[in-house]
């Protein structure tokens, strides 16, 4: 999902407000209360570290930060009490997201592509189910008066953050490294033959043959996002 102009402006003001609060604390002046920020994490691997660092930085700047994830992922990542200002919360849901994520890691990052497509399908299906569980959990919290100001997430392959933000009428932002996933997920234009796609291993300077291969990688990514990621469509159709 592409960010709207309203969302971009809100996130910019959020970051600007954070900077002003830091300056205010340094000069010991009075600052207004920070925002209530929700961070959505469905992934059991390294991308959650980026979100945790972001959450800690925002919490240190005076914001209230909650990182919410499926319960099985929460128990896997947060095995001991953490020493920071971020609130980590596991939402009740059927186990499956963690196991599917670990299976995907074994195929993708370790170079075992034999059953990669099946692993991706299982991972997205599990992520879609856990996203619905997160939605229902947040709905219960909203009924009790708990409200957030913005939703942050990563990996647009799992568009749960933007889906939840749209449902609750909140602005959202994706925090991710430059890749084909981010380009397709954010709706930005890009040069097919000149922006190397992961995990092709290509550099910005490619031969003609490599450029053709790079385009084919992008076509595969388009199929991936248009067909495989449709696992989240049922949430949109059911709740919107």
C-alpha positions as CSV (number, residue, x, y, z in Angstrom):
1,X,0.0,0.0,0.0
2,X,1.4,3.4,-0.9
3,X,1.5,6.1,1.7
4,X,-0.9,9.0,1.2
5,X,0.1,12.6,1.4
6,X,-1.6,12.8,4.8
7,X,0.4,9.9,6.1
8,X,3.7,11.3,4.9
9,X,2.9,14.7,6.5
10,X,1.9,13.0,9.8
11,X,5.1,11.0,10.0
12,X,7.2,14.0,9.2
13,X,5.5,16.0,11.9
14,X,6.0,13.1,14.3
15,X,9.8,13.0,13.7
16,X,10.0,16.8,13.9
17,X,8.1,16.7,17.2
18,X,10.5,14.1,18.5
19,X,13.5,16.3,17.7
20,X,11.8,19.3,19.3
21,X,11.1,17.3,22.4
22,X,14.8,16.2,22.6
23,X,15.9,19.8,22.3
24,X,13.4,20.8,25.0
25,X,14.6,18.2,27.4
26,X,18.2,19.2,26.8
27,X,17.3,22.8,27.7
28,X,15.0,21.7,30.6
29,X,12.0,23.4,29.1
30,X,8.4,22.1,29.2
31,X,7.4,19.8,26.3
32,X,4.0,18.5,25.4
33,X,3.1,14.8,25.8
34,X,4.4,12.4,23.2
35,X,2.5,10.3,20.7
36,X,1.2,6.8,21.4
37,X,3.0,4.7,18.7
38,X,2.1,1.1,17.7
39,X,4.8,-1.0,16.0
40,X,3.6,-4.2,14.3
41,X,6.0,-7.1,14.0
42,X,5.1,-10.5,12.5
43,X,8.6,-11.7,11.6
44,X,10.8,-13.9,13.8
45,X,14.1,-12.8,12.1
46,X,16.4,-9.9,11.8
47,X,13.9,-7.2,10.6
48,X,12.4,-7.0,14.0
49,X,15.8,-5.7,15.3
50,X,15.3,-2.6,13.1
51,X,11.8,-2.0,14.6
52,X,13.2,-2.5,18.1
53,X,15.9,0.1,17.6
54,X,13.3,2.5,16.2
55,X,11.0,1.9,19.1
56,X,13.8,2.5,21.6
57,X,14.8,5.7,19.9
58,X,11.2,7.0,19.9
59,X,10.6,5.9,23.5
60,X,13.8,7.8,24.6
61,X,12.3,10.9,22.9
62,X,9.3,10.8,25.1
63,X,6.8,8.8,23.1
64,X,4.8,5.8,24.4
65,X,5.8,2.9,22.2
66,X,4.1,-0.6,22.0
67,X,5.6,-3.3,19.8
68,X,2.8,-5.9,19.2
69,X,3.3,-9.3,17.6
70,X,1.7,-12.8,17.4
71,X,2.0,-14.6,20.7
72,X,4.3,-17.4,19.5
73,X,6.7,-14.9,17.9
74,X,6.6,-12.8,21.1
75,X,7.6,-15.8,23.3
76,X,10.4,-16.7,20.8
77,X,11.9,-13.2,20.7
78,X,11.2,-11.9,24.2
79,X,12.5,-14.8,26.4
80,X,13.8,-12.6,29.2
81,X,12.6,-9.2,30.6
82,X,13.9,-6.4,28.5
83,X,15.6,-3.3,29.9
84,X,14.1,-0.5,27.8
85,X,11.1,1.8,27.6
86,X,9.3,-0.1,24.9
87,X,6.3,-2.2,25.8
88,X,6.4,-5.6,24.1
89,X,3.0,-7.4,23.8
90,X,2.0,-10.7,22.3
91,X,-1.5,-11.0,20.9
92,X,-3.4,-14.2,21.4
93,X,-3.6,-16.2,18.2
94,X,-3.2,-19.8,17.0
95,X,0.5,-20.9,16.8
96,X,1.9,-21.1,13.3
97,X,3.6,-17.8,12.4
98,X,6.8,-18.6,14.2
99,X,7.1,-22.1,12.7
100,X,6.3,-20.9,9.2
101,X,8.8,-18.1,9.5
102,X,11.6,-20.4,10.7
103,X,10.9,-22.7,7.8
104,X,11.1,-19.8,5.3
105,X,14.4,-18.8,6.8
106,X,15.8,-22.2,6.3
107,X,14.9,-22.2,2.6
108,X,15.7,-18.6,1.7
109,X,18.7,-17.4,3.7
110,X,20.4,-20.8,3.5
111,X,20.1,-21.0,-0.3
112,X,17.7,-23.9,-0.3
113,X,15.3,-22.9,-3.0
114,X,13.8,-26.4,-3.8
115,X,10.6,-25.8,-1.7
116,X,10.9,-22.0,-1.4
117,X,7.5,-21.2,-3.0
118,X,5.7,-23.6,-0.7
119,X,7.5,-22.1,2.3
120,X,6.5,-18.6,1.1
121,X,2.8,-19.6,0.7
122,X,2.7,-21.2,4.2
123,X,4.4,-18.2,5.7
124,X,2.0,-15.7,4.1
125,X,-1.0,-17.8,5.1
126,X,0.1,-18.0,8.7
127,X,0.9,-14.2,8.7
128,X,-2.5,-13.5,7.3
129,X,-4.2,-15.4,10.1
130,X,-2.1,-13.8,12.8
131,X,-2.8,-10.4,11.3
132,X,-6.5,-11.0,11.8
133,X,-5.8,-12.0,15.4
134,X,-3.9,-8.7,15.9
135,X,-6.8,-6.8,14.4
136,X,-9.3,-8.4,16.8
137,X,-7.0,-7.9,19.8
138,X,-6.6,-4.2,18.9
139,X,-10.3,-3.9,18.4
140,X,-10.8,-5.1,22.0
141,X,-8.3,-2.6,23.3
142,X,-10.0,0.2,21.3
143,X,-13.3,-0.7,22.9
144,X,-11.6,-0.2,26.3
145,X,-10.4,3.3,25.2
146,X,-6.8,2.5,24.2
147,X,-5.9,4.5,21.1
148,X,-2.8,4.9,19.0
149,X,-1.6,7.8,16.9
150,X,0.5,6.0,14.2
151,X,1.3,2.5,13.1
152,X,4.9,1.5,12.1
153,X,5.9,-1.8,10.5
154,X,8.5,-3.4,8.2
155,X,8.6,-5.8,5.3
156,X,5.8,-4.8,2.9
157,X,5.6,-8.5,1.9
158,X,3.5,-8.7,5.1
159,X,1.2,-5.6,4.8
160,X,-0.4,-6.2,8.2
161,X,0.7,-2.8,9.5
162,X,-0.9,-0.7,6.7
163,X,-4.0,-3.0,6.9
164,X,-4.4,-2.3,10.6
165,X,-3.8,1.4,10.1
166,X,-6.4,1.6,7.4
167,X,-8.9,-0.2,9.6
168,X,-8.4,2.1,12.6
169,X,-8.1,5.2,10.5
170,X,-4.4,5.9,11.4
171,X,-1.4,7.0,9.4
172,X,1.3,4.4,8.8
173,X,4.8,4.1,7.7
174,X,7.0,1.2,6.5
175,X,10.6,1.0,7.8
176,X,12.7,-1.2,5.5
177,X,15.9,-1.5,3.5
178,X,15.8,-0.6,-0.3
179,X,14.7,-3.7,-2.1
180,X,12.2,-4.9,-4.7
181,X,9.8,-5.7,-1.8
182,X,9.9,-2.0,-0.6
183,X,9.5,-0.7,-4.2
184,X,6.5,-2.8,-4.9
185,X,5.0,-2.3,-1.5
186,X,5.3,1.5,-1.5
187,X,4.2,2.0,-5.0
188,X,7.3,3.9,-6.0
189,X,8.5,4.0,-9.6
190,X,11.8,2.3,-10.4
191,X,14.0,1.4,-13.3
192,X,13.6,-2.4,-13.9
193,X,17.0,-2.9,-15.5
194,X,19.1,-0.6,-13.3
195,X,18.0,-1.2,-9.7
196,X,19.5,-4.6,-8.7
197,X,17.0,-6.8,-7.0
198,X,17.8,-9.0,-4.0
199,X,19.0,-11.8,-3.8
200,X,20.3,-11.6,-7.4
201,X,23.8,-10.5,-6.2
202,X,24.0,-7.9,-9.1
203,X,25.6,-4.5,-8.6
204,X,24.4,-1.2,-10.0
205,X,26.7,-1.7,-13.0
206,X,25.4,-4.8,-14.9
207,X,26.0,-6.3,-18.3
208,X,23.2,-6.5,-20.8
209,X,22.6,-10.2,-19.9
210,X,22.5,-9.3,-16.2
211,X,20.0,-6.5,-16.9
212,X,17.7,-9.0,-18.6
213,X,18.0,-11.4,-15.7
214,X,17.3,-8.5,-13.3
215,X,14.1,-7.7,-15.2
216,X,13.1,-11.4,-14.9
217,X,13.7,-11.2,-11.2
218,X,11.3,-8.2,-11.0
219,X,8.7,-10.0,-13.0
220,X,8.9,-12.8,-10.5
221,X,8.6,-10.3,-7.6
222,X,5.5,-8.8,-9.3
223,X,3.9,-12.3,-9.4
224,X,4.9,-12.8,-5.8
225,X,3.3,-9.5,-4.6
226,X,0.3,-9.8,-6.9
227,X,-0.6,-13.5,-6.3
228,X,1.2,-14.7,-3.2
229,X,0.5,-11.6,-1.1
230,X,-3.2,-11.9,-1.9
231,X,-3.4,-14.0,1.2
232,X,-4.1,-10.7,3.0
233,X,-7.0,-9.8,0.7
234,X,-9.5,-11.7,2.7
235,X,-8.8,-9.5,5.8
236,X,-9.5,-6.4,3.6
237,X,-12.6,-7.8,2.1
238,X,-13.9,-9.0,5.5
239,X,-13.3,-5.9,7.6
240,X,-13.5,-3.0,5.1
